[in-house]
């Protein structure tokens, strides 16, 4: 088998694995679990806009075998043109986020951020757990202020 055939065979195998993970990942989220407790607070920025902050706990078990995880949600009354900010905090690291993401809001007012939790070192072939354990996840969404989301005045 010549080098080109080997490369094409490897690319085909990698593509097949990626396609399988793409199909399996959304339906099997046992590798990343959100604890039931979460808190949401809304703070007015001005008369028209507020920021909604949701804090939840993400648990990625030590025995995780899948490479991807995701944070997703829906926004009620999203302010047009503002992205969602997602911050990950490791309990050991204190107040500084260990990972930050910015994602756009979709036309149906949903958002999704996919991220790697495992990787493979190309030089050694060793699997590396990028995320493992318990994390606090903060999601910040800019919303249109209403009497309902700020309480009646």
Secondary structure, 3 states (H helix, E strand, C coil): CCHHHHHHHHHHHHHHHHHHHHHHHCCCCCCEEEEEEEEEEEEECCCCEEEEEEEEEEEECCCCCCCEEEEEEECCCECCCCCEEEEEEEHHHCCCCCEEEEECCCCCCEEEEEEECEEECCCCCCEEECCCEEEEEEEEEEEECCHHHHCCC
